[in-house]
Amino acid sequence: MKKFLEEFKEFAMKGNVLDMAIGVVIGGCIRENCYLFSQ
């Protein structure tokens, strides 16, 4: 698990922070919609 976090941190630093933020927002929206439709 620790190795995974280190690799993710390295990837996050290489990537564009804005791209990562957009991905998190889109992922959150998709998760919310799936939750609403599954009820």
mmCIF file of the N, C-alpha and C atoms, coordinates in Angstrom:
data_MODEL
# 
_entry.id   MODEL 
# 
loop_
_atom_site.group_PDB 
_atom_site.id 
_atom_site.type_symbol 
_atom_site.label_atom_id 
_atom_site.label_alt_id 
_atom_site.label_comp_id 
_atom_site.label_asym_id 
_atom_site.label_entity_id 
_atom_site.label_seq_id 
_atom_site.pdbx_PDB_ins_code 
_atom_site.Cartn_x 
_atom_site.Cartn_y 
_atom_site.Cartn_z 
_atom_site.occupancy 
_atom_site.B_iso_or_equiv 
_atom_site.pdbx_formal_charge 
_atom_site.auth_seq_id 
_atom_site.auth_comp_id 
_atom_site.auth_asym_id 
_atom_site.auth_atom_id 
_atom_site.pdbx_PDB_model_num 
ATOM 1   N N  . MET A 1 1  ? 0.828   -1.201 0.000   1.00 0.00 ? 1  MET A N  1 
ATOM 2   C CA . MET A 1 1  ? 0.000   0.000  0.000   1.00 0.00 ? 1  MET A CA 1 
ATOM 3   C C  . MET A 1 1  ? 0.869   1.260  0.000   1.00 0.00 ? 1  MET A C  1 
ATOM 4   N N  . LYS A 1 2  ? 1.931   1.228  0.787   1.00 0.00 ? 2  LYS A N  1 
ATOM 5   C CA . LYS A 1 2  ? 2.814   2.395  0.860   1.00 0.00 ? 2  LYS A CA 1 
ATOM 6   C C  . LYS A 1 2  ? 3.457   2.683  -0.492  1.00 0.00 ? 2  LYS A C  1 
ATOM 7   N N  . LYS A 1 3  ? 3.868   1.613  -1.181  1.00 0.00 ? 3  LYS A N  1 
ATOM 8   C CA . LYS A 1 3  ? 4.479   1.765  -2.507  1.00 0.00 ? 3  LYS A CA 1 
ATOM 9   C C  . LYS A 1 3  ? 3.485   2.400  -3.472  1.00 0.00 ? 3  LYS A C  1 
ATOM 10  N N  . PHE A 1 4  ? 2.225   1.963  -3.394  1.00 0.00 ? 4  PHE A N  1 
ATOM 11  C CA . PHE A 1 4  ? 1.180   2.521  -4.255  1.00 0.00 ? 4  PHE A CA 1 
ATOM 12  C C  . PHE A 1 4  ? 1.033   4.022  -4.007  1.00 0.00 ? 4  PHE A C  1 
ATOM 13  N N  . LEU A 1 5  ? 1.009   4.430  -2.743  1.00 0.00 ? 5  LEU A N  1 
ATOM 14  C CA . LEU A 1 5  ? 0.865   5.852  -2.415  1.00 0.00 ? 5  LEU A CA 1 
ATOM 15  C C  . LEU A 1 5  ? 2.053   6.659  -2.927  1.00 0.00 ? 5  LEU A C  1 
ATOM 16  N N  . GLU A 1 6  ? 3.239   6.097  -2.807  1.00 0.00 ? 6  GLU A N  1 
ATOM 17  C CA . GLU A 1 6  ? 4.435   6.784  -3.308  1.00 0.00 ? 6  GLU A CA 1 
ATOM 18  C C  . GLU A 1 6  ? 4.370   6.952  -4.821  1.00 0.00 ? 6  GLU A C  1 
ATOM 19  N N  . GLU A 1 7  ? 3.957   5.892  -5.518  1.00 0.00 ? 7  GLU A N  1 
ATOM 20  C CA . GLU A 1 7  ? 3.844   5.970  -6.977  1.00 0.00 ? 7  GLU A CA 1 
ATOM 21  C C  . GLU A 1 7  ? 2.766   6.966  -7.385  1.00 0.00 ? 7  GLU A C  1 
ATOM 22  N N  . PHE A 1 8  ? 1.661   6.970  -6.652  1.00 0.00 ? 8  PHE A N  1 
ATOM 23  C CA . PHE A 1 8  ? 0.580   7.901  -6.967  1.00 0.00 ? 8  PHE A CA 1 
ATOM 24  C C  . PHE A 1 8  ? 1.030   9.341  -6.760  1.00 0.00 ? 8  PHE A C  1 
ATOM 25  N N  . LYS A 1 9  ? 1.767   9.577  -5.680  1.00 0.00 ? 9  LYS A N  1 
ATOM 26  C CA . LYS A 1 9  ? 2.273   10.921 -5.395  1.00 0.00 ? 9  LYS A CA 1 
ATOM 27  C C  . LYS A 1 9  ? 3.206   11.378 -6.513  1.00 0.00 ? 9  LYS A C  1 
ATOM 28  N N  . GLU A 1 10 ? 4.067   10.482 -6.949  1.00 0.00 ? 10 GLU A N  1 
ATOM 29  C CA . GLU A 1 10 ? 4.995   10.790 -8.043  1.00 0.00 ? 10 GLU A CA 1 
ATOM 30  C C  . GLU A 1 10 ? 4.218   11.113 -9.319  1.00 0.00 ? 10 GLU A C  1 
ATOM 31  N N  . PHE A 1 11 ? 3.189   10.319 -9.610  1.00 0.00 ? 11 PHE A N  1 
ATOM 32  C CA . PHE A 1 11 ? 2.348   10.546 -10.783 1.00 0.00 ? 11 PHE A CA 1 
ATOM 33  C C  . PHE A 1 11 ? 1.621   11.885 -10.674 1.00 0.00 ? 11 PHE A C  1 
ATOM 34  N N  . ALA A 1 12 ? 1.097   12.189 -9.495  1.00 0.00 ? 12 ALA A N  1 
ATOM 35  C CA . ALA A 1 12 ? 0.348   13.427 -9.289  1.00 0.00 ? 12 ALA A CA 1 
ATOM 36  C C  . ALA A 1 12 ? 1.253   14.645 -9.482  1.00 0.00 ? 12 ALA A C  1 
ATOM 37  N N  . MET A 1 13 ? 2.502   14.543 -9.037  1.00 0.00 ? 13 MET A N  1 
ATOM 38  C CA . MET A 1 13 ? 3.432   15.663 -9.184  1.00 0.00 ? 13 MET A CA 1 
ATOM 39  C C  . MET A 1 13 ? 3.820   15.858 -10.651 1.00 0.00 ? 13 MET A C  1 
ATOM 40  N N  . LYS A 1 14 ? 3.897   14.768 -11.408 1.00 0.00 ? 14 LYS A N  1 
ATOM 41  C CA . LYS A 1 14 ? 4.239   14.860 -12.830 1.00 0.00 ? 14 LYS A CA 1 
ATOM 42  C C  . LYS A 1 14 ? 3.076   15.415 -13.631 1.00 0.00 ? 14 LYS A C  1 
ATOM 43  N N  . GLY A 1 15 ? 1.868   14.993 -13.269 1.00 0.00 ? 15 GLY A N  1 
ATOM 44  C CA . GLY A 1 15 ? 0.681   15.398 -14.016 1.00 0.00 ? 15 GLY A CA 1 
ATOM 45  C C  . GLY A 1 15 ? 0.269   16.822 -13.689 1.00 0.00 ? 15 GLY A C  1 
ATOM 46  N N  . ASN A 1 16 ? -0.701  17.283 -14.432 1.00 0.00 ? 16 ASN A N  1 
ATOM 47  C CA . ASN A 1 16 ? -1.241  18.611 -14.215 1.00 0.00 ? 16 ASN A CA 1 
ATOM 48  C C  . ASN A 1 16 ? -2.232  18.538 -13.057 1.00 0.00 ? 16 ASN A C  1 
ATOM 49  N N  . VAL A 1 17 ? -2.051  19.397 -12.066 1.00 0.00 ? 17 VAL A N  1 
ATOM 50  C CA . VAL A 1 17 ? -2.922  19.392 -10.890 1.00 0.00 ? 17 VAL A CA 1 
ATOM 51  C C  . VAL A 1 17 ? -4.360  19.708 -11.290 1.00 0.00 ? 17 VAL A C  1 
ATOM 52  N N  . LEU A 1 18 ? -4.530  20.591 -12.267 1.00 0.00 ? 18 LEU A N  1 
ATOM 53  C CA . LEU A 1 18 ? -5.878  20.939 -12.735 1.00 0.00 ? 18 LEU A CA 1 
ATOM 54  C C  . LEU A 1 18 ? -6.572  19.714 -13.331 1.00 0.00 ? 18 LEU A C  1 
ATOM 55  N N  . ASP A 1 19 ? -5.846  18.948 -14.137 1.00 0.00 ? 19 ASP A N  1 
ATOM 56  C CA . ASP A 1 19 ? -6.414  17.718 -14.714 1.00 0.00 ? 19 ASP A CA 1 
ATOM 57  C C  . ASP A 1 19 ? -6.864  16.769 -13.613 1.00 0.00 ? 19 ASP A C  1 
ATOM 58  N N  . MET A 1 20 ? -6.048  16.639 -12.572 1.00 0.00 ? 20 MET A N  1 
ATOM 59  C CA . MET A 1 20 ? -6.388  15.746 -11.472 1.00 0.00 ? 20 MET A CA 1 
ATOM 60  C C  . MET A 1 20 ? -7.642  16.243 -10.746 1.00 0.00 ? 20 MET A C  1 
ATOM 61  N N  . ALA A 1 21 ? -7.737  17.554 -10.528 1.00 0.00 ? 21 ALA A N  1 
ATOM 62  C CA . ALA A 1 21 ? -8.903  18.123 -9.855  1.00 0.00 ? 21 ALA A CA 1 
ATOM 63  C C  . ALA A 1 21 ? -10.172 17.882 -10.668 1.00 0.00 ? 21 ALA A C  1 
ATOM 64  N N  . ILE A 1 22 ? -10.076 18.060 -11.978 1.00 0.00 ? 22 ILE A N  1 
ATOM 65  C CA . ILE A 1 22 ? -11.230 17.819 -12.860 1.00 0.00 ? 22 ILE A CA 1 
ATOM 66  C C  . ILE A 1 22 ? -11.638 16.349 -12.778 1.00 0.00 ? 22 ILE A C  1 
ATOM 67  N N  . GLY A 1 23 ? -10.670 15.459 -12.773 1.00 0.00 ? 23 GLY A N  1 
ATOM 68  C CA . GLY A 1 23 ? -10.961 14.030 -12.655 1.00 0.00 ? 23 GLY A CA 1 
ATOM 69  C C  . GLY A 1 23 ? -11.677 13.695 -11.357 1.00 0.00 ? 23 GLY A C  1 
ATOM 70  N N  . VAL A 1 24 ? -11.250 14.313 -10.260 1.00 0.00 ? 24 VAL A N  1 
ATOM 71  C CA . VAL A 1 24 ? -11.892 14.071 -8.962  1.00 0.00 ? 24 VAL A CA 1 
ATOM 72  C C  . VAL A 1 24 ? -13.331 14.568 -8.974  1.00 0.00 ? 24 VAL A C  1 
ATOM 73  N N  . VAL A 1 25 ? -13.561 15.754 -9.550  1.00 0.00 ? 25 VAL A N  1 
ATOM 74  C CA . VAL A 1 25 ? -14.914 16.318 -9.612  1.00 0.00 ? 25 VAL A CA 1 
ATOM 75  C C  . VAL A 1 25 ? -15.824 15.436 -10.465 1.00 0.00 ? 25 VAL A C  1 
ATOM 76  N N  . ILE A 1 26 ? -15.335 15.039 -11.642 1.00 0.00 ? 26 ILE A N  1 
ATOM 77  C CA . ILE A 1 26 ? -16.135 14.188 -12.529 1.00 0.00 ? 26 ILE A CA 1 
ATOM 78  C C  . ILE A 1 26 ? -16.422 12.847 -11.849 1.00 0.00 ? 26 ILE A C  1 
ATOM 79  N N  . GLY A 1 27 ? -15.423 12.271 -11.203 1.00 0.00 ? 27 GLY A N  1 
ATOM 80  C CA . GLY A 1 27 ? -15.617 11.012 -10.487 1.00 0.00 ? 27 GLY A CA 1 
ATOM 81  C C  . GLY A 1 27 ? -16.662 11.142 -9.389  1.00 0.00 ? 27 GLY A C  1 
ATOM 82  N N  . GLY A 1 28 ? -16.633 12.257 -8.668  1.00 0.00 ? 28 GLY A N  1 
ATOM 83  C CA . GLY A 1 28 ? -17.622 12.489 -7.615  1.00 0.00 ? 28 GLY A CA 1 
ATOM 84  C C  . GLY A 1 28 ? -19.019 12.611 -8.173  1.00 0.00 ? 28 GLY A C  1 
ATOM 85  N N  . CYS A 1 29 ? -19.174 13.305 -9.293  1.00 0.00 ? 29 CYS A N  1 
ATOM 86  C CA . CYS A 1 29 ? -20.488 13.467 -9.929  1.00 0.00 ? 29 CYS A CA 1 
ATOM 87  C C  . CYS A 1 29 ? -21.024 12.118 -10.401 1.00 0.00 ? 29 CYS A C  1 
ATOM 88  N N  . ILE A 1 30 ? -20.171 11.318 -11.017 1.00 0.00 ? 30 ILE A N  1 
ATOM 89  C CA . ILE A 1 30 ? -20.593 10.004 -11.505 1.00 0.00 ? 30 ILE A CA 1 
ATOM 90  C C  . ILE A 1 30 ? -21.026 9.129  -10.329 1.00 0.00 ? 30 ILE A C  1 
ATOM 91  N N  . ARG A 1 31 ? -20.261 9.188  -9.243  1.00 0.00 ? 31 ARG A N  1 
ATOM 92  C CA . ARG A 1 31 ? -20.589 8.374  -8.066  1.00 0.00 ? 31 ARG A CA 1 
ATOM 93  C C  . ARG A 1 31 ? -21.935 8.798  -7.483  1.00 0.00 ? 31 ARG A C  1 
ATOM 94  N N  . GLU A 1 32 ? -22.174 10.101 -7.386  1.00 0.00 ? 32 GLU A N  1 
ATOM 95  C CA . GLU A 1 32 ? -23.450 10.603 -6.864  1.00 0.00 ? 32 GLU A CA 1 
ATOM 96  C C  . GLU A 1 32 ? -24.611 10.154 -7.738  1.00 0.00 ? 32 GLU A C  1 
ATOM 97  N N  . ASN A 1 33 ? -24.452 10.271 -9.061  1.00 0.00 ? 33 ASN A N  1 
ATOM 98  C CA . ASN A 1 33 ? -25.520 9.871  -9.981  1.00 0.00 ? 33 ASN A CA 1 
ATOM 99  C C  . ASN A 1 33 ? -25.799 8.376  -9.875  1.00 0.00 ? 33 ASN A C  1 
ATOM 100 N N  . CYS A 1 34 ? -24.763 7.573  -9.791  1.00 0.00 ? 34 CYS A N  1 
ATOM 101 C CA . CYS A 1 34 ? -24.949 6.123  -9.646  1.00 0.00 ? 34 CYS A CA 1 
ATOM 102 C C  . CYS A 1 34 ? -25.690 5.823  -8.351  1.00 0.00 ? 34 CYS A C  1 
ATOM 103 N N  . TYR A 1 35 ? -25.350 6.520  -7.290  1.00 0.00 ? 35 TYR A N  1 
ATOM 104 C CA . TYR A 1 35 ? -26.001 6.300  -5.999  1.00 0.00 ? 35 TYR A CA 1 
ATOM 105 C C  . TYR A 1 35 ? -27.481 6.668  -6.078  1.00 0.00 ? 35 TYR A C  1 
ATOM 106 N N  . LEU A 1 36 ? -27.791 7.798  -6.718  1.00 0.00 ? 36 LEU A N  1 
ATOM 107 C CA . LEU A 1 36 ? -29.186 8.239  -6.826  1.00 0.00 ? 36 LEU A CA 1 
ATOM 108 C C  . LEU A 1 36 ? -30.009 7.270  -7.665  1.00 0.00 ? 36 LEU A C  1 
ATOM 109 N N  . PHE A 1 37 ? -29.446 6.810  -8.783  1.00 0.00 ? 37 PHE A N  1 
ATOM 110 C CA . PHE A 1 37 ? -30.189 5.919  -9.680  1.00 0.00 ? 37 PHE A CA 1 
ATOM 111 C C  . PHE A 1 37 ? -30.346 4.513  -9.098  1.00 0.00 ? 37 PHE A C  1 
ATOM 112 N N  . SER A 1 38 ? -29.467 4.124  -8.189  1.00 0.00 ? 38 SER A N  1 
ATOM 113 C CA . SER A 1 38 ? -29.527 2.765  -7.644  1.00 0.00 ? 38 SER A CA 1 
ATOM 114 C C  . SER A 1 38 ? -30.559 2.626  -6.527  1.00 0.00 ? 38 SER A C  1 
ATOM 115 N N  . GLN A 1 39 ? -31.115 3.718  -6.067  1.00 0.00 ? 39 GLN A N  1 
ATOM 116 C CA . GLN A 1 39 ? -32.106 3.647  -4.984  1.00 0.00 ? 39 GLN A CA 1 
ATOM 117 C C  . GLN A 1 39 ? -33.494 3.395  -5.518  1.00 0.00 ? 39 GLN A C  1 
# 
